[in-house]
Amino acid sequence: MADSVIKTLEHGFKSVVLGMLALVLRRGDASRWPVDPATVRSVLILRPDKLGDMIVTVPVMRILKERFPHIRVEVLTSPHNARVIEHDPAVDEIHIYEKDFGSVVALIRALRKRRFDIIYDPICHDSATGLLFSHLINRNALLVASRKLKLGRFYDFCEPYEPDGTDHNVDNGLLLLRVLGIDPAEVDPFRSVVIPKASRKRTAMFIEQLPRDGATVIGLNISAGSPTRVLTDEKYLEAMRLIANEHPASRFVIVCEPKDRARGERIRSLAVASTMMVPDGLGLLDAAAIIGRLDALISPDTSLVHIARLAQVPVLALYANHRRNFEFWKPYRQRHGYILSKSPGNIHDIEPVQIAE
């Protein structure tokens, strides 16, 4: 309850500040783009939001550095999200956004001195945070945004947010390329999260134990950020049984957060099919190293869906029936491989037979 009140107050404060600043903020100028990439020295990407948002922005960072190695790619992000890109050679520098006033003021002062040529806000909704950072860091930079509803007028380039659209967040992230004269539809977007050597070393022994006898190795992620995106253990067990009956060569690997370790062990002990647990104590990039070696992944709507898809691992993902959220976060460029519940608020009515089918 306290967190929700704080969040409401935070949004209210930002709205008041934004309302006052809207009177003096620079309006966007579409005549400023496209730009010659040879004249661009630096790009700042704003990604202070959720973990999944950072993961789906990795492709544009990687493609930007591959196409234009002379451009410095810097990212403003939260401590939580920084771990996704801290080993990525495409990122020249990471700037940490801490949510306290003194730190924010110091961060803005430091970033203003860098005089970025382009500031990119890929947050796919009207974000006071993204807009304020863009204008306060360098209002004279080329200000680029992906999808905004009312605030698009304050950016030089902005594709409008479409409430009934079908655009995916990976493709939204690629919109930055348009201002550099590149058609995003013509690039290969599959750039996965960079797995550091330490993660490969920690997971090497487990990966060596994965079946190599022609079996289909299926990951089962039982963890999610909200109870509304979790099925019961009994449903997971029944889905595994049905899959194993239809496909006897199936083997399962249970993926979970540390808090769900006991649940994972229970499912493993009761499963009728051959089932392994990922090693205890793994971090996100360690889990990504394992997921990249699977034949498929079953998961609720979490960041692991996007890690798997950008590594081109087939996914069966489970979603609440919120159509716009689903279009943003469905398994990327995969024609099938998802189940929508009947409820817009949870996945609890999804049945094992649907997963098996």
Buried (B, 14 or more C-beta within 10 A) or exposed (E): EEEEEEEEEEEEEBEEEBEEBEEEBEEBEEEBBEBEBEEBEBBBBBBBBBBBBBBBBBBBBBBBBEEBEEBBBBBBBBEEBBBBBBBBEBBBEBBBBEEEEEEBEEBBEEBEEBEBBBBBBBBBEBBBBBBBBBBBBBBEBBBBBBBBEEBBEBBBBBBEBEEEBEBBBBBBBBBBBBBBEBEBEEBEBBBBBBBBEEBBEBBEEBEEEBBEEEBBBBBBBBBBBEEBBBBEBEBBBBBBBBBBEEBEEBBBBBBBBEEBBEBBBEBBEBBEBBBBBBEEEBEBBBBBBBBBBBBBBBBBBBBBBBBBBBBEBBBBBBBBBBEEEBBBBBBBEBEEBBBBBEBEEBBBEBBBEBBBE
